[in-house]
């Protein structure tokens, strides 16, 4: 039987399952994961689920949804991707990652099942399947599932319960190398999570996107709920999170009503809104110096981040540290252009090579920054030295932004915002 001494041992065991190392199959298909779920007895269909797809805001919406459900007294499983610092963040019960020892022991049992199945699976497929399997073992009341990439062929998209609730957050351009180069194509891929007779929640996002959602809803006989604006009473939240929390709150109120329960009170919603969401305009400290960490890695997210920083810290200039993964097929000039009104200095770096997608080289970031109108660009390949340079800047505000994999390395260099 497998035995994993720690999370590093689990990561090492998963290394051969990265898609680039699987030569006998292509990665982006549901055939293998569905066959494996059948082998396991389809645990994904044994628990009521809220399934979340979208380009921007889906992680925050997932956290808020789980927090609201917990506030309503429901024991909730949360499955997210990717993790920020530690692998066990991906599978959470009651918004708490499985303890390292428990994760290792449970994953050892799970990998025995994977081996017995004889089905070749990818890194992501194994972790998603493990989440479904573990939620059944933990006896949760409901589960909140964040898609990893797209929707139609995403490895999470194996839930066939008609009572599944789908949430589709804002659609924009990201992962265009996989999901398509038009909003219509991307929206169609995200809408692929909609199953027969599912309830679906989204904001109105313009005729091009809504035509896709409405067509998908009609085809699947789904119950489409379209929010035309952020619900009232969200002013207790940061600007950039009001839209995400509003969508989560409407979704959870529907789920509670369907079970004959009362909607959450404003006080309960405010408590739920306090859930900690890492690397989403997260305030951290190095000594007495404050730095904002954010995983904005497409133009839509960077636009929202810049708006939110300007609203919370008006008339404050930023120094910015950035690193961008190459996984999304995105134009980094467009991301940096969103920061141009707030910054006159940018530091480009490259974290360690453990990121399997690779990084945009600092020289590419320099060119993109200059094209975006940011004249002062500093290249420091060593991420620790780059972060130290950021912390030494005289600007009143400091920001580290880009791929979530960047914050895997920067976050341990900081401490949380003090609580009062």
matplotlib code that plots the C-alpha trace (Angstrom):
import matplotlib.pyplot as plt

x = [0.0, 1.1, 2.4, 3.1, 5.2, 4.1, 2.6, 6.0, 5.8, 2.3, 3.5, 6.4, 4.0, 1.9, 4.8, 4.4, 0.8, 1.4, -0.2, 3.2, 4.5, 1.5, 2.3, -0.6, -3.5, -4.4, -5.3, -8.3, -11.1, -13.7, -13.5, -10.9, -12.1, -15.7, -14.6, -12.7, -15.7, -17.8, -15.2, -15.4, -19.2, -19.8, -19.2, -19.7, -23.4, -23.9, -23.9, -25.8, -23.4, -22.8, -20.6, -18.7, -17.2, -16.1, -13.1, -12.9, -14.0, -14.8, -12.4, -13.8, -17.3, -16.5, -15.2, -18.1, -20.6, -19.0, -18.9, -22.6, -23.6, -21.6, -23.3, -26.6, -25.4, -24.4, -21.2, -19.6, -16.9, -14.9, -12.8, -10.6, -7.8, -5.0, -3.7, -1.6, 1.0, 0.1, -1.6, -4.2, -5.7, -7.5, -9.8, -11.5, -14.1, -15.8, -13.4, -10.5, -8.0, -7.7, -4.9, -1.6, -1.5, -5.2, -4.7, -1.7, -3.4, -6.6, -4.7, -2.7, -6.0, -7.3, -4.2, -4.7, -8.1, -6.6, -4.0, -6.7, -8.8, -6.0, -7.2, -4.5, -5.3, -3.8, -2.6, -5.8, -8.1, -6.7, -7.0, -10.6, -11.6, -10.0, -12.1, -15.3, -14.3, -13.2, -16.3, -18.4, -16.1, -16.3, -20.1, -20.5, -24.0, -23.1, -20.1, -18.9, -16.8, -14.6, -13.7, -10.1, -10.1, -13.2, -16.3, -17.3, -14.2, -13.0, -12.2, -14.8, -17.6, -18.8, -21.8, -25.1, -27.5, -30.5, -30.5, -26.9, -26.7, -24.4, -22.8, -21.1, -19.0, -17.8, -16.6, -13.4, -10.4, -8.1, -6.7, -7.6, -5.1, -7.6, -11.0, -11.3, -10.4, -13.9, -16.3, -18.8, -16.4, -15.3, -18.8, -19.9, -17.1, -18.0, -21.6, -20.7, -21.1, -24.9, -26.6, -30.2, -32.7, -30.0, -30.5, -28.0, -27.0, -25.0, -24.9, -26.1, -22.9, -23.9, -25.9, -23.0, -22.5, -26.1, -27.2, -24.8, -26.1, -29.7, -29.2, -27.4, -30.1, -32.8, -31.1, -30.7, -34.1, -32.3, -33.7, -31.7, -31.4, -29.9, -28.8, -28.9, -27.0, -25.2, -27.8, -28.4, -26.6, -23.1, -21.5, -19.7, -17.4, -14.4, -15.4, -13.9, -15.7, -19.2, -20.1, -18.7, -20.4, -23.7, -23.7, -22.9, -25.5, -28.3, -27.2, -27.2, -30.5, -32.0, -30.5, -31.8, -35.3, -35.4, -34.7, -37.4, -35.0, -35.0, -32.5, -29.5, -29.9, -27.7, -25.7, -25.1, -24.1, -21.6, -20.0, -19.8, -18.2, -15.3, -13.9, -10.3, -9.5, -5.8, -4.1, -7.3, -6.3, -4.8, -3.1, 0.1, 3.1, 6.8, 7.7, 5.6, 5.5, 2.2, 2.0, -1.0, -0.9, -3.2, -3.4, -4.8, -3.5, -5.8, -6.8, -10.3, -9.0, -6.3, -8.9, -11.0, -8.0, -6.8, -10.3, -10.5, -7.1, -8.0, -11.3, -9.7, -6.5, -7.3, -4.5, -1.8, 0.9, 2.1, 5.3, 4.5, 6.2, 4.9, 5.4, 3.2, 2.7, 2.6, -0.4, -3.2, -2.2, -2.8, -1.3, 0.6, 0.7, -3.0, -2.6, 0.1, -1.9, -4.6, -1.9, -0.5, -2.8, -1.5, 2.2, 5.3, 7.6, 7.4, 9.7, 9.8, 10.8, 10.7, 9.9, 11.5, 10.9, 8.5, 5.6, 4.9, 3.5, 6.7, 7.1, 7.2, 10.8, 11.5, 12.6, 9.0, 7.6, 9.9, 8.7, 5.1, 5.4, 7.0, 4.3, 1.7, 3.3, 5.2, 8.6, 10.5, 11.0, 13.5, 14.5, 15.4, 15.2, 15.7, 12.2, 13.5, 15.8, 12.9, 10.6, 13.2, 13.6, 9.8, 9.8, 12.6, 10.6, 9.5, 6.0, 3.3, 1.6, 3.2, 1.6, 2.7, 0.4, 0.3, 0.1, -1.2, 2.0, 4.0, 2.3, 3.3, 6.7, 6.0, 3.3, 5.7, 7.9, 5.1, 2.9, -0.9, -2.7, -2.9, -6.3, -7.8]
y = [0.0, 3.6, 5.7, 9.4, 10.9, 14.5, 16.7, 16.8, 13.1, 13.3, 16.0, 13.7, 10.8, 13.1, 14.3, 11.5, 12.5, 15.9, 15.9, 16.7, 13.3, 11.2, 10.1, 7.7, 10.1, 13.7, 15.6, 17.6, 15.0, 13.6, 10.0, 8.8, 10.7, 9.6, 6.0, 6.4, 7.9, 5.0, 2.7, 4.6, 4.4, 8.0, 9.8, 13.1, 12.3, 11.4, 14.9, 18.1, 20.4, 24.0, 24.0, 27.2, 28.2, 31.5, 33.6, 36.0, 35.7, 32.0, 31.3, 34.2, 33.2, 29.6, 30.7, 33.0, 30.3, 27.8, 30.4, 31.3, 27.6, 27.1, 30.1, 28.4, 25.4, 23.1, 21.1, 22.0, 20.6, 23.0, 21.9, 24.6, 24.8, 25.6, 25.6, 28.6, 27.3, 23.7, 20.9, 20.2, 23.6, 22.0, 19.9, 21.8, 20.8, 23.7, 26.1, 24.3, 22.3, 18.7, 18.4, 17.3, 13.9, 13.2, 14.3, 12.1, 9.0, 9.5, 10.1, 6.9, 5.0, 6.8, 6.1, 2.4, 2.7, 4.6, 1.9, -0.9, 0.9, 0.7, 4.0, 6.5, 9.9, 13.3, 15.3, 17.5, 14.5, 12.7, 15.6, 16.4, 12.8, 12.6, 15.6, 14.0, 10.7, 12.4, 14.5, 11.3, 9.8, 13.0, 13.0, 16.6, 18.1, 19.8, 20.6, 23.7, 22.8, 25.3, 24.3, 24.2, 25.1, 26.0, 23.9, 21.5, 19.2, 20.3, 17.3, 18.5, 18.3, 14.8, 15.7, 14.5, 15.3, 17.4, 19.3, 20.6, 24.4, 26.0, 29.4, 31.2, 34.2, 37.0, 35.9, 37.4, 36.5, 34.0, 30.5, 31.5, 28.8, 26.2, 27.8, 29.8, 33.3, 34.9, 35.6, 33.4, 30.4, 31.0, 31.5, 28.3, 26.4, 27.7, 27.0, 23.4, 22.7, 23.2, 19.8, 18.7, 20.7, 22.5, 25.9, 28.4, 31.7, 34.5, 38.2, 39.8, 40.2, 41.6, 40.1, 38.1, 36.2, 36.0, 34.5, 31.6, 31.1, 31.3, 28.8, 26.4, 26.8, 26.1, 23.0, 21.6, 22.7, 24.6, 27.2, 30.3, 33.1, 36.3, 39.0, 42.4, 44.3, 43.6, 43.0, 45.8, 45.7, 44.8, 48.0, 46.3, 44.6, 45.8, 47.1, 44.2, 41.6, 42.9, 41.3, 37.9, 37.9, 39.1, 36.2, 33.7, 35.2, 34.9, 31.3, 30.2, 31.9, 29.8, 26.6, 27.3, 28.2, 24.9, 23.1, 25.1, 27.2, 30.9, 33.1, 34.3, 37.6, 40.6, 40.0, 36.4, 37.5, 40.0, 37.3, 35.0, 37.8, 37.8, 34.5, 34.8, 34.5, 34.3, 36.4, 38.4, 42.0, 40.5, 42.9, 41.5, 42.9, 42.9, 44.5, 47.7, 47.9, 46.9, 45.1, 44.0, 40.5, 39.7, 36.9, 39.0, 37.3, 38.5, 42.0, 41.7, 40.8, 43.4, 46.1, 45.2, 45.1, 48.6, 50.0, 48.5, 49.8, 53.3, 53.2, 52.0, 54.0, 57.1, 59.2, 56.8, 55.8, 52.1, 50.3, 47.0, 43.6, 41.2, 37.7, 36.0, 32.3, 31.3, 29.0, 31.3, 32.5, 36.1, 39.4, 40.7, 44.2, 44.4, 43.5, 46.1, 48.8, 48.4, 49.3, 52.3, 54.9, 53.7, 53.1, 54.6, 51.7, 48.0, 45.2, 42.0, 38.7, 34.9, 32.6, 29.1, 26.6, 24.3, 26.0, 23.5, 26.1, 28.2, 31.9, 34.9, 36.1, 39.5, 40.8, 40.2, 42.0, 45.0, 45.2, 44.9, 47.5, 50.0, 49.3, 49.9, 53.3, 52.3, 53.8, 52.7, 48.9, 47.0, 43.4, 41.2, 37.5, 36.3, 36.6, 37.1, 40.0, 41.4, 41.3, 43.0, 45.7, 46.2, 46.6, 49.2, 51.5, 54.9, 54.7, 54.7, 51.6, 48.3, 45.6, 42.1, 40.8, 38.2, 34.4, 32.7, 30.6, 33.8, 34.1, 30.5, 32.0, 35.6, 34.9, 33.0, 36.1, 38.2, 38.1, 38.5, 41.9, 42.5, 41.9, 44.3]
z = [0.0, -0.6, 2.2, 2.0, 4.8, 3.9, 1.2, -0.6, -1.0, -2.5, -4.9, -5.9, -6.5, -8.7, -10.8, -13.5, -14.0, -15.5, -19.0, -20.6, -19.3, -20.5, -24.0, -24.6, -24.3, -24.7, -21.5, -22.3, -22.4, -20.0, -21.2, -18.7, -15.6, -16.3, -16.5, -13.3, -11.5, -12.7, -11.2, -7.9, -7.8, -9.0, -5.7, -7.5, -7.8, -4.1, -2.7, -3.8, -5.6, -6.7, -9.7, -10.6, -13.9, -15.4, -16.4, -13.5, -9.9, -9.7, -6.8, -4.7, -5.6, -4.6, -1.2, -0.6, -1.6, 0.8, 3.6, 3.1, 3.2, 6.4, 7.8, 7.1, 9.2, 6.3, 6.5, 3.2, 1.0, -1.1, -4.1, -5.6, -8.2, -8.2, -4.7, -3.5, -1.1, -0.1, -2.0, 0.8, 0.1, -2.8, -0.6, 2.2, 4.8, 6.5, 4.7, 6.4, 4.3, 5.2, 7.8, 6.2, 7.9, 7.0, 3.4, 3.0, 4.5, 2.6, -0.7, -0.1, 0.0, -3.0, -5.1, -4.4, -6.1, -9.0, -9.5, -9.3, -12.0, -14.6, -16.0, -17.0, -15.3, -15.3, -12.2, -12.2, -12.8, -9.8, -7.5, -8.6, -8.3, -4.9, -3.8, -4.8, -3.2, 0.0, 0.4, 0.4, 3.0, 5.1, 4.9, 3.9, 3.3, 0.0, -2.1, -3.9, -7.0, -8.8, -12.4, -13.3, -17.1, -19.1, -18.5, -21.2, -20.9, -17.5, -15.3, -12.7, -15.3, -14.4, -12.1, -13.6, -10.8, -12.1, -8.9, -9.5, -9.3, -11.9, -11.4, -14.2, -13.3, -15.6, -19.1, -20.6, -22.6, -20.9, -21.8, -25.4, -26.6, -25.3, -24.9, -28.1, -29.3, -29.2, -26.3, -27.9, -28.0, -24.4, -23.1, -24.8, -23.1, -19.7, -20.2, -20.8, -17.1, -17.5, -17.2, -17.7, -15.6, -13.6, -12.1, -13.4, -11.9, -13.7, -14.3, -17.5, -19.5, -22.9, -25.8, -27.2, -24.0, -23.0, -26.3, -25.6, -22.0, -23.1, -25.9, -23.6, -20.9, -23.4, -24.8, -21.3, -20.1, -17.4, -15.0, -15.9, -13.2, -14.6, -12.3, -13.9, -11.2, -8.0, -5.3, -2.7, 0.6, -0.6, 0.5, 3.4, 0.9, -1.1, -4.5, -6.4, -4.4, -4.4, -7.7, -6.6, -3.2, -4.7, -7.1, -4.3, -2.0, -4.7, -5.4, -1.8, -1.1, -3.9, -2.5, 1.0, -0.3, -2.3, 1.0, 2.8, 4.8, 5.4, 3.6, 5.6, 7.5, 6.6, 9.8, 8.8, 5.2, 6.7, 8.8, 5.7, 3.7, 6.1, 4.8, 4.0, 0.3, -0.4, -3.0, -3.9, -3.1, 0.0, 2.5, 3.8, 5.7, 5.8, 9.1, 9.1, 5.3, 3.6, 0.3, -1.7, -3.2, -6.0, -8.6, -11.4, -14.5, -17.3, -18.4, -17.0, -13.5, -13.6, -14.6, -11.6, -9.3, -10.5, -10.0, -6.5, -5.4, -6.7, -4.8, -1.5, -1.8, -3.8, -5.3, -4.2, -6.6, -6.7, -7.3, -8.9, -9.0, -11.7, -13.0, -15.6, -16.3, -20.0, -19.5, -20.8, -24.2, -23.0, -24.0, -21.1, -22.6, -22.0, -18.3, -17.7, -19.5, -16.8, -14.2, -16.1, -14.3, -10.9, -11.4, -12.8, -11.9, -12.6, -11.5, -13.6, -12.2, -12.8, -9.9, -9.8, -12.6, -10.6, -12.4, -15.1, -17.5, -17.7, -17.3, -19.5, -19.6, -18.0, -21.4, -22.6, -19.7, -20.3, -23.9, -22.8, -20.1, -22.4, -25.0, -22.2, -21.4, -18.2, -18.8, -15.7, -15.7, -13.5, -14.3, -11.3, -12.2, -8.6, -7.1, -3.5, -4.6, -6.8, -3.8, -1.6, -4.2, -4.2, -0.4, -0.6, -3.0, -1.8, -3.3, -0.6, -2.1, -3.1, -5.3, -6.4, -9.1, -11.8, -11.9, -8.7, -8.9, -8.1, -4.7, -3.8, -3.4, -2.2, 0.4, 2.8, 2.8, 4.3, 7.4, 7.6, 8.2, 11.9, 13.5, 15.9]

ax = plt.figure().add_subplot(projection="3d")
ax.plot(x, y, z, "-o")
ax.set_aspect("equal")
plt.show()
